[in-house]
Amino acid sequence: MTEIEDEAIRLIQSTPEGILQSELWKLLNIDSRKCSRVVKKLIDTDMVDRLEYKSDGIKTYLLKAKKRAIDPGLLMASGELLPCICCEEECSIQDCPYLMDWMYQLAIDEFSEENSES
Ligand code: SF4
């Protein structure tokens, strides 16, 4: 993925209600033709949905990031589920001991996997 495609998908993903293609090329500081090529690539790689949209009587497209199923493996560390799932604590991410313990376990798992491969 090119830098501009990466920037485009980040912009689209950061606006859950979608972003107009006629606005996207301005935000990316590229011309509309180049934007069309970027959008086509994102559609072809199944990252974005494009819906017809009229803005002030002018036809454009509304671009929305596709929702993807989360790999459950990404929520686990040593068989422990990410503590944020079903957490009822008042959240303070910066100093949460549950999250720190889980991330520490995740780091140990990754270190163990790397060493077992070599
Ligand atoms: S960061 Fe800690 S307090 Fe916040 S939701 Fe996750 S586990 Fe709960």
Boltz pocket constraint, residues with backbone or C-beta under 6 A from the ligand:
constraints:
  - pocket:
      binder: B
      contacts: [[A, 83], [A, 84], [A, 85], [A, 87], [A, 88], [A, 89], [A, 90], [A, 91], [A, 92], [A, 93], [A, 96], [A, 97], [A, 98], [A, 99]]
      max_distance: 6.0
